[in-house]
């Protein structure tokens, strides 16, 4: 019984009750004609459409494309963001030199760059990656800078009075200090990259989940449209969950990373 | 306040008989002893928003190797700044600061500073033994390192908590870890900035005695800062009073108390009370100036 209670608590069963109720309400709102739209499918139809794309394999090939592209964009964004962020946080001239550009570029919505990128690079995976990186680099960059600046100056002095060299201070004090901030940044970056890559597929590149969404819309298949929309939501949720669990596994007992999944 | 004021205070004290009171006056200049610390006419001026601010002025100090020196003073008299000069974290604006005859340009080898805020001076992601091992990595092989870590933790009585993390320990224990980390380097000089300032009276007494034991075993010079006159006398071979703004050292007293010291008996000795009286009087005199 306690085992069941623990499991129930971990899965947050009470939270799922609301989800089920909402889906039921949706179903009966249409069945009983409480709401009437030309293209609003019943959840059962959505489920059927989902089964269809799962069984013929299109869902997984589209998902594969989107996830691969988002992963490539995330890796590049994280590498760029951590490297540049560490430099900007540690070396004042670099921060002064780049500060204004970062503030300006950061306020350009990635979506508004898509027509430009489409014109320059054409409808290809590299266009998706470019806008994905552009959008995803900011969370990791800002978190890294913040992490470096938040290091207590005392720790730098501790490194000096214990006679650690510059390299040792960087690897033994600076980097471990900013790991929690970097992990938070990675979470945000990965989710941002996924979202922007899907938008890029809607607007530019005829592949992946984004393309599948527009195709379903244009071919008047609302059941399929909802199926794909729900898949993207579930993907985002699962990726966030995996990242949180990975962070927990990496840093057991760290007081910096508390809270529920 | 000028240097002549500082000299006047010392002269005033010497009226009672310098020899009997054990008051020493440091020569302002002269030969540089090859052993221990020597500060000559050290002054520190730091830039602030309101322009340059003079923190220390004309500080002369000689601390022979193996001595325990307590530096007492009110807050804002430049105590911490003085310790940062000794620890090589801050270059003096004027004058010379030397250790073992060599001018201090950065944290000198063989000198380790222990900070007051132990909680931010320990690495929270490292266990106690790995915190203590931090300065030893790259310096020696694993077997020797493990031995030194074990030894340093044993000196402060924390060998049983080696695998634990700092944030699971009490404040007194955390400060002991910081001291162990310094001791692991086997320093010739230990600089301590209000090491027991944030601890309760009982923990403080225990750590004071532990520090004296460690000093007896290692023969290290210990220079510590405190705002607690009693602590300075109890631990020190010598007590220096720092006062004024900018800070200077108007008075130094050799305590002349036997070792080992005892928390109850030492504090009841006539000589202890005499030194305490002089320091309080001098502190009040400096304050009313």
Interface residues (C-beta under 8 A of the other chain):
Chain A: X152 X154 X155 X157 X158 X160 X161 X162 X163 X164 X168 X172 X173 X176 X179 X251 X253 X254 X255
Chain B: X87 X88 X89 X106 X107 X109 X111 X112 X113 X115 X117 X120 X121 X123 X124 X125 X134 X135 X137 X138 X165 X167 X181 X182 X185
